[in-house]
Amino acid sequence: MDGLLIAVVGGLVGGALAAVIGGLFALRQQRQQHEHELVMANVARVQARRQRAYEKLLTVAYRIDTAVGRTEPFWGPVPDPPPPIPDEAAFELQALASAYASPPTQETFREVTHAARRFQLAADQVRYARSHLEGQEAIDARQEMDAARVAVQSAIEELGRRMNTELASASASD
């Protein structure tokens, strides 16, 4: 009888111990799964914000492209260039880029804005040359502006490629 009692008690203790250990293991797995889900949800939110930020950056880049295309065109009458974006919108855009864009994309966007400024200066030179200069100086000003136009368009294309690559690689890793 003592052997039976020992066996029953041993079975109960062993079963209880196994249940406790199994429960602790299950709780640990649930906690890890929950932490993983939180991380994945955060990654998805950041990715969605990055995508929206990139859409806004590209919208402004294409606005710049339109302005460049309509400023001192080579031929034909074209509509006036769109007005520049207000300062507050530019500040918001820069904040979005700083918060969500990768450093290489931030740098490429800066290249777009710098190229746009160089183009604007070159266009101002063409306007000046039209009224104050003749001959080769006027031709040189026009060539400089046309080269600046191409630089803006190339920078915008690079920005679009970079953003598409980043967003595609992030989607592929999900």
C-alpha positions as CSV (number, residue, x, y, z in Angstrom):
1,M,0.0,0.0,0.0
2,D,2.9,2.3,0.8
3,G,4.2,1.7,-2.7
4,L,0.8,2.5,-4.2
5,L,0.6,5.7,-2.2
6,I,4.1,6.7,-3.2
7,A,3.3,6.0,-6.9
8,V,0.0,8.0,-6.7
9,V,1.6,10.9,-4.9
10,G,4.6,10.8,-7.3
11,G,2.3,10.7,-10.3
12,L,0.3,13.7,-9.0
13,V,3.5,15.7,-8.2
14,G,5.1,14.7,-11.5
15,G,1.9,15.6,-13.4
16,A,1.5,18.9,-11.5
17,L,5.2,19.7,-12.2
18,A,4.8,18.9,-15.9
19,A,1.6,21.0,-16.1
20,V,3.4,24.0,-14.4
21,I,6.4,23.7,-16.7
22,G,4.2,23.3,-19.8
23,G,2.1,26.3,-18.7
24,L,5.2,28.4,-18.2
25,F,6.6,27.4,-21.6
26,A,3.2,28.2,-23.2
27,L,3.1,31.6,-21.5
28,R,6.7,32.3,-22.7
29,Q,5.7,31.4,-26.3
30,Q,2.6,33.6,-26.1
31,R,4.7,36.5,-24.8
32,Q,7.3,36.1,-27.5
33,Q,4.5,35.8,-30.1
34,H,2.9,39.0,-28.8
35,E,6.2,40.9,-28.8
36,H,6.8,39.7,-32.4
37,E,3.4,40.9,-33.4
38,L,4.0,44.3,-31.8
39,V,7.3,44.7,-33.6
40,M,5.7,43.7,-36.9
41,A,2.8,46.1,-36.4
42,N,5.3,48.9,-35.7
43,V,7.3,48.1,-38.8
44,A,4.1,48.1,-40.9
45,R,3.1,51.5,-39.4
46,V,6.5,53.0,-40.1
47,Q,6.5,51.6,-43.6
48,A,3.0,53.0,-44.3
49,R,4.2,56.4,-43.0
50,R,7.4,56.2,-45.2
51,Q,5.2,55.4,-48.2
52,R,3.0,58.4,-47.6
53,A,6.0,60.6,-47.0
54,Y,7.6,59.4,-50.3
55,E,4.3,60.1,-52.1
56,K,4.4,63.7,-50.8
57,L,8.1,64.1,-51.7
58,L,7.5,62.8,-55.2
59,T,4.5,65.1,-55.6
60,V,6.7,68.1,-54.9
61,A,9.5,66.7,-57.1
62,Y,7.0,66.4,-60.0
63,R,5.8,69.9,-59.2
64,I,9.4,71.1,-59.6
65,D,9.7,69.1,-62.8
66,T,6.6,70.8,-64.2
67,A,7.9,74.2,-63.2
68,V,11.3,73.5,-64.8
69,G,9.6,72.3,-68.0
70,R,7.5,75.4,-68.2
71,T,10.2,78.0,-67.4
72,E,11.9,79.4,-70.5
73,P,10.9,76.5,-72.7
74,F,12.8,75.9,-75.9
75,W,9.7,76.2,-78.0
76,G,6.0,77.1,-78.0
77,P,3.8,78.8,-75.5
78,V,3.2,76.8,-72.4
79,P,1.2,77.4,-69.3
80,D,2.8,79.4,-66.5
81,P,4.9,77.3,-64.1
82,P,3.1,76.4,-60.9
83,P,3.8,78.7,-58.0
84,P,6.3,77.5,-55.4
85,I,5.0,75.7,-52.4
86,P,4.4,77.8,-49.3
87,D,7.1,77.8,-46.7
88,E,5.0,75.9,-44.2
89,A,4.4,73.1,-46.7
90,A,8.1,73.0,-47.4
91,F,8.9,72.8,-43.7
92,E,6.4,69.9,-43.3
93,L,7.9,68.1,-46.2
94,Q,11.4,68.5,-44.8
95,A,10.2,67.1,-41.5
96,L,8.6,64.1,-43.2
97,A,11.8,63.4,-45.1
98,S,13.9,63.7,-41.9
99,A,11.5,61.5,-40.0
100,Y,10.8,58.7,-42.5
101,A,13.1,58.8,-45.5
102,S,16.3,56.8,-45.5
103,P,19.5,58.9,-45.5
104,P,20.2,58.1,-49.2
105,T,16.7,59.2,-50.1
106,Q,17.1,62.4,-48.0
107,E,20.3,63.1,-49.9
108,T,18.7,62.5,-53.3
109,F,15.8,64.8,-52.4
110,R,18.3,67.5,-51.4
111,E,20.0,67.0,-54.8
112,V,16.6,67.6,-56.5
113,T,16.1,70.9,-54.6
114,H,19.7,72.0,-55.2
115,A,19.4,71.2,-58.9
116,A,16.1,73.2,-59.0
117,R,17.8,76.2,-57.4
118,R,20.7,76.0,-59.9
119,F,18.1,75.8,-62.7
120,Q,16.3,78.9,-61.4
121,L,19.5,80.9,-61.3
122,A,20.3,79.8,-64.8
123,A,16.8,80.8,-66.0
124,D,17.3,84.2,-64.3
125,Q,20.6,84.5,-66.3
126,V,18.7,83.7,-69.5
127,R,16.2,86.4,-68.8
128,Y,19.0,88.9,-68.1
129,A,20.9,87.8,-71.2
130,R,17.8,88.3,-73.4
131,S,17.6,91.9,-72.5
132,H,21.3,92.8,-71.8
133,L,23.5,90.4,-73.7
134,E,24.0,89.3,-77.3
135,G,25.8,86.6,-79.2
136,Q,27.7,83.9,-77.5
137,E,27.0,85.1,-74.0
138,A,23.3,84.7,-74.6
139,I,23.8,81.3,-76.2
140,D,26.0,80.2,-73.2
141,A,23.4,81.3,-70.7
142,R,20.7,79.3,-72.6
143,Q,23.0,76.2,-72.7
144,E,23.7,76.5,-69.0
145,M,20.0,76.6,-68.3
146,D,19.3,73.6,-70.5
147,A,22.0,71.6,-68.8
148,A,20.5,72.6,-65.4
149,R,17.1,71.5,-66.6
150,V,18.5,68.1,-67.5
151,A,20.2,67.9,-64.1
152,V,16.8,68.5,-62.3
153,Q,15.1,65.9,-64.4
154,S,17.8,63.3,-63.8
155,A,17.8,64.0,-60.0
156,I,14.0,63.5,-60.0
157,E,14.3,60.2,-61.9
158,E,16.9,59.0,-59.4
159,L,14.7,60.0,-56.5
160,G,11.8,58.0,-57.9
161,R,14.0,55.0,-58.6
162,R,15.5,55.1,-55.1
163,M,12.1,55.4,-53.4
164,N,10.6,52.5,-55.5
165,T,13.5,50.3,-54.7
166,E,13.3,51.0,-51.0
167,L,9.5,50.4,-50.9
168,A,9.7,47.3,-53.0
169,S,12.5,45.8,-50.8
170,A,10.5,46.6,-47.7
171,S,7.4,44.9,-49.1
172,A,9.5,41.9,-50.2
173,S,10.8,41.4,-46.6
174,D,7.3,41.4,-45.1
